[in-house]
Amino acid sequence: MCSAKGCSATAAHALAWNNPKVHTPERRKVWLACDDHRESLGDFLRARNFLKDVTPHP
């Protein structure tokens, strides 16, 4: 399910991220995103330099 607030759509993308102030460099957290929220969630993470990778989610 999509990680965007209030969205219950099926996730199609996995956004791997980490906060370098909190996590070790190799640690990855994952937000799942539907097609509609992939860009907005990615933009949020990119603005903070947290986004590491975006991959398709099965």
N, C-alpha and C positions, 0 to 999 in steps of 0.2 A: 504494500500500500504506500502511496506517496507520503513523503514526510512534510509536505507543505501544510501549514495550519488550516484545518477545516476541510482538507481534500481527502476524499476516500477513493480516488481513482487508482487503478492498477499501476504499479511502478514499471517503468520501461528503462530507467537509467539508474546507475549507482554512482554517486558522487563521493569519492574518497577524499578525506580531508584530515588535517590535524592542526591543532593550535600549538605552535612551538613554545609558547609560554607555559603550557600545561603538560603537553605530551612529549615523549621522546621522539626523535626524528623518524624512527621506523614505524611508529604507531599510526594506524589509520582508523578513523571513525568513518561511518558510511551513512549518508542520507540517501534515501530512495526518492526518485522523482518520476512523475508522469510526464508525458510529452508537453503538456501545458505549463508545467512548473520547472522544467529542466533549466531554462535560462535564468529565471528569477532566483532559484536556489543557488545556481552556479555563480551568478553575479554577486550575491550576498557573500559567498565564500571567497570569491576572487578579490573583492574589495578589501578583505582582511588578510589577503595572501595565505589563506588556509587551503584552498583547493589544490589537490594533488593530481587527480585523475577522474575522468568520466568514462564509464564503460556501460555497455548494454546490460540490463538486468533481465535474466531469464524469466 
